[in-house]
Amino acid sequence: RDKEALTMEGVEKVLDQLAEKFDYVVLDSPAGIESGARHAMFFCDDAIVVTNPELSSCRDADKMIGFVSSRSRRAEIGEGKDGCAAVSQTLLITRYDPARAEAEESLAITDMKELLGLPVIGVIPESRDVLTCTNVGKPVISMGEENPAAGAYMDMVDRFLGEEKELRFVTPEPVSFFKRIFG
């Protein structure tokens, strides 16, 4: 499929039609700053920037944060003009393994917050279920709140809607006595 087939005018028309029917319109765009991602970010009111604890992913996220801050429609209008506020940006960290972060095998949450300068809206733990669900075309959230990844996504949605919730899955699980001895 042609990634350049979307136009700004076409995306705006579709978003206007969706906004008439729904309170929230969520656009999931590809990583990087190709036209699909640029179109999605241009029209956003809120941006949940997704990254994982790898430096290359954080660099891509930083590019998108800069794009939203400087080249979104709200940035072009200018903060304060016509009641326009800047795009609200938050960070969603996926594939997070606190034990690897503690062992300095990946970036820690504090590293990513410092590097990107955004508040964290959610932390999704590393999970095989995410890959499995992706491969079968099933939303991970459909696995129910007892599933760590699904529960973490549900928590993120609640936080986006204004509910105060502690971040889960951000500290390593304690290692049992037998696991320490027998591995």
Buried (B, 14 or more C-beta within 10 A) or exposed (E): EEEEEBEEEEBBEBBEEEEEEEEEBEBEBEBEBEBBBBBBBBBBEEBBBBBBBEEEBBEBBBBBBEBBBEBBBBBEEEEEEEEBEEBBBBBBBBBBBBEBBEEEEBBBBEBBBEBBEBEBBBBBBBBEBBEEBEEEEEEBBEBEEEBBBBBBBBBBBBBBEEEEEEBBBBEEEEEEEEEEEEE
